[in-house]
Amino acid sequence: MTPIIMLLLAAFSSTMALIAALKIVFEKDVLKAIVISGVESLFYSILLAVFLAPDLLIAYIAVGLGLNSAILIYALRGGERYEETA
């Protein structure tokens, strides 16, 4: 790929990850926040692929997308799905 396309892809991925992070902060449904967190991890994975860091990419996909989401969803089974408003 050409360098300009790689830079545009990196800029798009980082912008989308920032938007996902802001969406997580204001989300009232905890399950949706966990899913959006997985989407944020996906955009960070694309960013790592653009920066040619395959070792970090593999670890981040395994932990950020897989293990982290699975543990949080398992922990959510014992609690409330919706955040209480004050």
C-alpha positions as CSV (number, residue, x, y, z in Angstrom):
1,M,0.0,0.0,0.0
2,T,1.1,3.5,-0.6
3,P,2.1,5.6,2.4
4,I,-0.7,8.1,2.0
5,I,-3.3,5.3,2.1
6,M,-1.7,3.9,5.3
7,L,-1.7,7.3,6.9
8,L,-5.4,7.8,6.0
9,L,-6.3,4.4,7.4
10,A,-4.4,5.1,10.6
11,A,-6.1,8.4,11.0
12,F,-9.5,6.8,10.3
13,S,-8.9,4.0,12.8
14,S,-7.7,6.3,15.6
15,T,-10.6,8.7,15.0
16,M,-13.1,5.8,15.1
17,A,-11.5,4.4,18.3
18,L,-11.8,7.8,19.9
19,I,-15.5,8.0,19.0
20,A,-16.0,4.5,20.4
21,A,-14.3,5.4,23.6
22,L,-16.6,8.5,24.0
23,K,-19.6,6.3,23.2
24,I,-18.6,3.9,26.0
25,V,-18.4,6.7,28.5
26,F,-22.0,7.9,27.9
27,E,-23.6,4.4,27.4
28,K,-26.2,3.4,30.0
29,D,-26.4,-0.3,28.9
30,V,-23.4,-2.1,30.2
31,L,-23.6,-4.9,27.6
32,K,-23.6,-2.4,24.7
33,A,-20.6,-0.8,26.3
34,I,-18.7,-4.1,26.4
35,V,-19.5,-4.7,22.7
36,I,-18.4,-1.2,21.8
37,S,-15.2,-1.8,23.7
38,G,-14.6,-4.8,21.4
39,V,-15.2,-2.5,18.4
40,E,-12.7,-0.1,19.9
41,S,-10.2,-2.9,20.2
42,L,-10.8,-3.8,16.6
43,F,-9.9,-0.2,15.5
44,Y,-6.7,-0.3,17.6
45,S,-5.9,-3.6,16.0
46,I,-6.2,-2.0,12.5
47,L,-3.9,0.8,13.7
48,L,-1.3,-1.7,14.9
49,A,-1.5,-3.5,11.5
50,V,-0.9,-0.2,9.7
51,F,2.1,0.5,11.9
52,L,3.5,-3.0,11.0
53,A,3.6,-4.3,14.6
54,P,2.4,-8.0,14.0
55,D,3.5,-9.2,17.4
56,L,1.5,-6.6,19.3
57,L,-1.4,-7.1,16.9
58,I,-1.7,-10.8,17.7
59,A,-1.5,-10.2,21.4
60,Y,-4.0,-7.3,21.3
61,I,-6.5,-9.3,19.3
62,A,-6.3,-12.2,21.7
63,V,-6.6,-10.0,24.8
64,G,-8.5,-7.0,23.7
65,L,-11.1,-8.6,21.5
66,G,-11.3,-12.1,23.0
67,L,-10.4,-12.5,26.6
68,N,-11.4,-9.0,27.9
69,S,-14.8,-9.1,26.3
70,A,-15.5,-12.7,27.5
71,I,-14.5,-11.9,31.1
72,L,-16.6,-8.8,31.2
73,I,-19.6,-10.5,29.8
74,Y,-19.2,-13.4,32.2
75,A,-18.9,-10.9,35.1
76,L,-22.0,-9.1,33.9
77,R,-24.1,-12.2,34.4
78,G,-24.0,-11.6,38.2
79,G,-25.0,-7.9,38.1
80,E,-27.3,-5.4,36.6
81,R,-27.3,-4.8,32.9
82,Y,-28.4,-1.2,33.0
83,E,-26.7,1.6,34.9
84,E,-28.8,3.3,37.5
85,T,-29.3,7.0,37.0
86,A,-29.0,9.4,40.0
